[in-house]
Amino acid sequence: MGKMWNAFSAQINKLANWFWSRDPIAQMQLEYDRSVVQLKEGREGLEQYRALVERVTRQVAVGEKKVETLTAKVKAYLKTGDRKIAGQVAVQLAEAQKELEENKGQLALHEKSYENNVEKIKHASKSLAKVREKIKTYEADLKMSQAEAELAKLSQSFDFNVTTDFGEVEQMVQEKIDLNRAKVRVAADMSEQGVEEIQAEKRVEAAMAEDLLSKFEIDMGLKTPETAKIDVTTKSLGPEQEAEKALAEFEKKS
């Protein structure tokens, strides 16, 4: 049973240490809050103690008043020659003086104890203020160190080596960029090919138009076949044959 209890206690202690080390700032804050509660309770106790000091102070003031009154009575009875009553009052005066001295002694002790407790609570308040600032500093330092650690891990993950995950992702991005550029290049090449065909058709049409105009000029007698540089045999050809011949000549020239 002893071994089982020790093993169980060890596991509980292990769990407690895990929670303790999980968030040290929270542990510090917990201890601070407990100290604040204790300080509050101490202050309330100090207030109650001060009430006791005030009561003893009032008792001393009443005792001093009583001693003063009895002293005056003793003197008055002595002046009148009534020594018997003066003696009775003197006995009361002695008791009052004794009680007054005791109250003064208690008041001195209570005042000294009260002042010491006030100093202790003041010191505890200052210490708690320092602890609070220290907790804030530790919390800020801890967060900063965690951020630095994360940045360090992040900088390692930003390795451009193809063997890393980031390197593989980068390679995929580059491949997509190459593919997009290839699509743009193919589209551009296809666009240029269409432009060349259109321009070729335009040149063919211009050549055909020029040949037809030359034929009309020969028929009208404005030009001779020699000056128009057209074979005379073209006169017997129709417009379609002439266009085909002009296209064949253009392709041959090209």
Secondary structure, DSSP 8 states (H G I E B T S, - for coil): -HHHHHHHHHHHHHHHHHHHHH-HHHHHHHHHHHHHHHHHHHHHHHHHHHHHHHHHHHHHHHHHHHHHHHHHHHHHHHHHT-HHHHHHHHHHHHHHHHHHHHHHHHHHHHHHHHHHHHHHHHHHHHHHHHHHHHHHHHHHHHHHHHHHHHHHHHHHHT---TTSHHHHHHHHHHHHHHHHHHHHHHHHHHHHHHHHHHHHHHHHHHHHHHHHHHHHHHHTTSS-HHHHT--GGGGGS-HHHHHHHHHHHHHHH-
